[in-house]
């Protein structure tokens, strides 16, 4: 595989970022921010999570937020959910493309802490979810492995374990007549490095030739962009990113949850390598600066301070 | 070339970092900080710049600082200078290994702004410097190109221009009976990307086979660690880095000068890729946290917040 000609960016800032922040922003402000993102050329924006408002109060306005959003040509708003009730709520909005996936944490300890479910319990829940997908006529799903490179509770995660989980999830999908549209690796706690990224991608290419891979990278320990570059070298073209690096603050002590790689820094990487993103980087940098104002503290993305190189070229 | 078995890290934080900060730290504090760095296993620490104290007041204590430093086995303290007077001052300390180099900016505009010298003037100064090297019995020098990937004033810098400058500097060195011990590329204003890094290194490998290359990378636009990784893939094993990413603050508006890549993040990259640094990452992280206290504001390095993965492995 060689460097892709273009990449698909899944902007997760509004959902992952605002969910994480202490403050709850007014719905109107969130909608304006999301629409500003939509005008940058980003094609896939995760706007809300349909979860219990007593657990995640920042997402209590999911329905009213989605109702406010102006549709833009070529822009898909997406939403996430954890259970059937969330799936039903998200579907009722009628404006979202839902991401359907069977995702498990490779770390059982993390699964227990994050979802209060052992591996067996998590697997049983996924089997039920797969039934629902079949009942709802959902034809294809992604297979996802969270904590795919390591875990703050369990340490390194062996690649063989990740591959075993992909195989088991694939069997589950096939048993429910679901096709697999992509394999997702999530570096939930920032354990990946360019070597482990490369080895994982090469192994998946070997076992599932031609199957698209998507990466969800956190920049917890400064290796996020090097990891993205390693994946690009192997032809990976689907990435979750968050504008300004939303989703965590590098100066707070929440070690499990530092931000996703910053969308605008990743767009610069692609621009400079000649990879098409179809994103207006200057407009995106304005959104990143806006995100800092909205959350009220510095966010980790760099190019919003350093500046788009094309601006200097045009001088 | 393949990934190196070990790397040599040139810690530039105390010089490049403290020179850049608004505050001037007490000499005693600087010395304690530098010695803490020396105890981490770092082997090469740039401690001071012998420049005019009316221009860089932060470095006015260069001599007294060096006098205070306790020597550590296997640790070299280094210093920089701009002219003969600085070279004389640095040499008189008797405790520094001086880095002797012939370095020019590939961007003439940057040369004029930074050194008030046209390319011809800068070259003439280097010729005089080379005479001094010969007179002082200095046998070998590095050849350096600053702004080697681009410039905020001139835009992209063509690789052919960089290679031409290396050739001219090499001719100059040879004419003065100086050997060339390495070729240095400085991404002074954060224009490099992994593709331009790779192309530059491959070109130099082709033209100067076996000649060591060293890189001085700034993380102005978030691509610093990806650039370091691209260089590691091509066997480069000499890097300038700055603890905590000293040398610039990502939240201030000084676009030309954001920090060097953070030493501790680079050490983590190497650790995770199985590349030897001989640095105690936990001790280095403590220094990075100390650096934030000393300068009084957040610094961009990530792993100081995210934590050394080996700590989690030992649980």
Interface residues (C-beta under 8 A of the other chain):
Chain A: X150 X151 X152 X153 X155 X156 X190 X191 X193 X194 X195 X196 X219 X220 X221 X222 X223 X225 X226 X228 X229 X230 X250 X251 X252 X253 X255 X258 X262 X265 X268 X269 X272 X273 X274 X298 X300 X301 X302 X303 X305 X306 X307 X309 X312 X313 X315
Chain B: X150 X151 X152 X153 X155 X156 X190 X191 X193 X194 X195 X196 X219 X220 X221 X222 X223 X225 X226 X228 X229 X230 X250 X251 X252 X253 X255 X258 X262 X265 X268 X269 X272 X273 X274 X298 X300 X301 X302 X303 X305 X306 X307 X309 X312 X313 X315
